[in-house]
Amino acid sequence: MKGEIVNTCMDAYTRDGAIRCAEILQSRHPDCEIRITEALIPNESGLFDKGFIVFPFTDDVPF
């Protein structure tokens, strides 16, 4: 896994979307730890919506 690039982070507007994204990442990269965090994500009108960011980690370093 070292040296392989995994998607930097992904965002989802729903908890279910974030969980599904994490499941896909986990199936493709089983040695990664996947973390989901709640965040404010800017929308097209310049305001913020509640969403979730999915971070893949390996050796405790995010890609």
C-alpha positions as semicolon CSV with decimal commas, in nm:
position;residue;x (nm);y (nm);z (nm)
1;M;0,000;0,000;0,000
2;K;0,289;0,241;0,061
3;G;0,337;0,471;-0,231
4;E;-0,003;0,390;-0,378
5;I;-0,230;0,689;-0,410
6;V;-0,579;0,656;-0,270
7;N;-0,840;0,926;-0,324
8;T;-0,750;1,222;-0,104
9;C;-1,089;1,248;0,055
10;M;-1,446;1,220;-0,053
11;D;-1,749;1,406;0,063
12;A;-2,110;1,300;0,097
13;Y;-2,415;1,492;0,206
14;T;-2,575;1,201;0,388
15;R;-2,448;0,960;0,651
16;D;-2,561;0,668;0,432
17;G;-2,363;0,809;0,138
18;A;-2,051;0,842;0,353
19;I;-2,088;0,487;0,484
20;R;-2,130;0,353;0,129
21;C;-1,822;0,547;0,016
22;A;-1,623;0,405;0,308
23;E;-1,738;0,052;0,222
24;I;-1,619;0,094;-0,138
25;L;-1,281;0,228;-0,026
26;Q;-1,245;-0,053;0,229
27;S;-1,321;-0,320;-0,033
28;R;-1,059;-0,177;-0,272
29;H;-0,796;-0,105;-0,004
30;P;-0,845;-0,354;0,283
31;D;-0,531;-0,244;0,470
32;C;-0,653;0,117;0,499
33;E;-0,834;0,251;0,799
34;I;-1,132;0,457;0,690
35;R;-1,255;0,748;0,901
36;I;-1,571;0,949;0,855
37;T;-1,606;1,295;1,001
38;E;-1,901;1,533;1,003
39;A;-1,821;1,868;0,844
40;L;-1,969;2,177;0,686
41;I;-1,939;2,154;0,308
42;P;-1,980;2,467;0,093
43;N;-2,266;2,449;-0,155
44;E;-2,313;2,625;-0,490
45;S;-2,475;2,931;-0,329
46;G;-2,176;2,995;-0,102
47;L;-2,350;2,871;0,212
48;F;-2,259;2,562;0,409
49;D;-2,447;2,234;0,431
50;K;-2,389;1,962;0,686
51;G;-2,208;1,673;0,523
52;F;-1,949;1,405;0,583
53;I;-1,591;1,362;0,469
54;V;-1,439;1,017;0,423
55;F;-1,065;0,991;0,486
56;P;-0,861;0,681;0,400
57;F;-0,555;0,634;0,622
58;T;-0,258;0,401;0,598
59;D;0,011;0,395;0,862
60;D;-0,196;0,672;1,030
61;V;-0,119;0,918;0,749
62;P;-0,404;1,047;0,532
63;F;-0,364;1,034;0,155
